Amino acid sequence: MTGPLDSVLAFHNAFRADIKKIDAAALDLARGGQGEKPNLERFRFFNEVLAWHARGEELVVFPALERIAPRLAEPYTVDHRGLDTLSDMLSEAVTAGDPLATARATATFKFHLDIHLRKEDAQLYPLIRERLTASDLADMAGTLSKSVPQDRYPEAVAWLFPLLDVTDRENVMRNFQMLMPPPVFAGVAQLVRKAIGDDWAELTRRIPSLV
């Protein structure tokens, strides 16, 4: 059964997939290649989505964690500030046109982000699920979904869904369906259809109400 916070874990998987692409592109460029340069440029929007996601967690998830497990939220906040620093380092390296510094920055970024997300998946979100009511979880998911600026939603959908496997896509769509008014959801569904192309058929097989 799809849970209210499954979309959060899907975003985590998308972050992992995208930073892997970005890091591989930076390494290729440091070795003198040019074919992966478009994937390196993904870091610009990646940084924006990561910042939106972090702000949402700091607004609603970390305070909830602090209430049920005092002093546990602070290390996660420190992680976020570290990711902010790494985001700036990567932007500066790319702007300076320094392939070696860029590769070092993406490798460090990936290492730190992977550890942070793994901790959230293994500790933070299981605790939240265990200790909060279904209503609290639904409210939290709704607040997190609003962390993406409304006018950037089309870009966010176009970024997110191609990075997800079909199970994550299904979970996110079911959560969208629960959280959004029908007219809004219908518009988002069309954005998803455009983003994943031929894979839409499998998604509609799993969620017949999309047809």
FENWONOR-V694002 format. One record per pair of residues at least 12 apart in sequence whose C-alpha atoms are under 10 Angstrom apart, sorted by the first residue. I is the first residue (numbers start at 1). J is the second residue. Records with the same first field share a line. If there is no record, write none. Layout:
# FENWONOR-V694002
I = J, J
This chain:
# FENWONOR-V694002
1 = 171, 174
2 = 168, 170, 171, 172, 173, 174, 175
3 = 129, 134, 137, 138, 141, 171, 172, 174, 175
4 = 129, 134, 135, 136, 137, 138, 139, 140, 141, 142, 171, 172, 174, 175, 176, 178, 179
5 = 125, 128, 129, 137, 138, 140, 141, 142, 144, 171, 172, 175
6 = 125, 141, 168, 170, 171, 172, 174, 175
7 = 141, 144, 145, 168, 169, 170, 171, 172, 173, 174, 175, 176
8 = 53, 57, 121, 125, 141, 144, 145, 168, 172
9 = 117, 120, 121, 125, 168, 171, 172
10 = 160, 161, 163, 164, 165, 167, 168, 169, 170, 171, 172
11 = 49, 50, 53, 160, 161, 163, 164, 168, 172
12 = 50, 53, 113, 114, 116, 117, 118, 120, 121, 164
13 = 114, 117, 160, 163, 164, 165, 168
14 = 46, 159, 160, 161, 162, 163, 164, 165, 168
15 = 46, 47, 49, 50, 110, 113, 114, 117, 160, 163, 164
16 = 110, 113, 114, 117, 163
17 = 162, 163, 164
18 = 39, 40, 42, 43, 46, 110, 159, 160, 163
19 = 39, 40, 42, 43, 46, 47, 106, 107, 109, 110, 111, 113, 114
20 = 39, 106, 107, 110, 111, 114
21 = 36, 39, 40, 42, 43, 106
22 = 36, 37, 38, 39, 40, 41, 42, 43, 46, 103, 106, 107, 110
23 = 39, 40, 43, 102, 103, 104, 105, 106, 107, 108, 109, 110
24 = 36, 37, 39, 40, 103, 106, 107
25 = 37, 38, 39, 40, 41, 42, 102, 103, 106
26 = 39, 40, 41, 94, 99, 100, 101, 102, 103, 104, 105, 106, 107
27 = 40, 99, 100, 102, 103, 104, 106, 107
28 = 40, 99, 103
29 = 98, 99, 100, 102, 103
30 = 98, 99, 100, 101, 102, 103, 104
31 = 99, 100, 103
32 = 99
40 = 94, 102, 103, 106
41 = 94
42 = 159
43 = 87, 90, 91, 94, 106
44 = 87, 90, 91
45 = 155, 156, 159
46 = 87, 156, 159, 160
47 = 83, 84, 86, 87, 88, 90, 91
48 = 87, 148, 156
49 = 147, 148, 149, 152, 155, 156, 159, 160
50 = 80, 83, 84, 87
51 = 80, 83, 84, 87, 147, 148
52 = 144, 145, 146, 147, 148, 149
53 = 144, 145, 146, 147, 148
54 = 76, 77, 80, 81, 83, 84, 144, 147
55 = 80, 144, 147, 148
56 = 140, 141, 143, 144, 145, 146, 147, 148
57 = 76, 77, 80, 140, 143, 144, 147
58 = 73, 76, 77, 80, 144
59 = 140, 143, 144, 147
60 = 139, 140, 141, 143, 144
61 = 73, 124, 125, 128, 137, 140, 141, 143, 144
62 = 74, 76, 77, 124, 128
64 = 128, 131, 132, 136, 140
65 = 124, 125, 127, 128, 131, 132
68 = 127, 128, 131, 132
69 = 124, 127, 128, 131
72 = 123, 124
73 = 124
75 = 116
76 = 116, 117, 119, 120, 124
79 = 112, 113, 115, 116, 117
80 = 112, 113, 116
82 = 109, 112, 113
83 = 108, 109, 110, 112, 113, 116
84 = 109
85 = 109
86 = 105, 106, 108, 109, 110, 112, 113
87 = 105, 106, 109
88 = 105
89 = 101, 102, 104, 105, 106, 109
90 = 102, 103, 104, 105, 106, 107, 108, 109
91 = 105
92 = 105
93 = 105, 106
138 = 175, 178, 179
139 = 179
141 = 175, 176, 179
142 = 175, 176, 178, 179, 180
145 = 175, 176, 179, 180
153 = 188, 191
154 = 187, 188, 190, 191, 192, 195
155 = 191, 195
156 = 191
157 = 188, 189, 191, 192, 193, 194, 195, 196
158 = 191, 192, 193, 194, 195, 196
159 = 192, 195
160 = 172, 192, 195, 196
161 = 173, 191, 192, 193, 194, 195, 196
162 = 192, 195, 196, 197, 199
163 = 196
164 = 196
166 = 199, 200, 202, 203, 206
167 = 203, 206
169 = 192, 196, 200, 203
170 = 202, 203, 204, 206, 207
171 = 207
173 = 185, 188, 189, 192, 203, 207, 210
174 = 207
176 = 188, 189
177 = 189, 209, 210
185 = 210
186 = 210
189 = 210
190 = 210
193 = 210
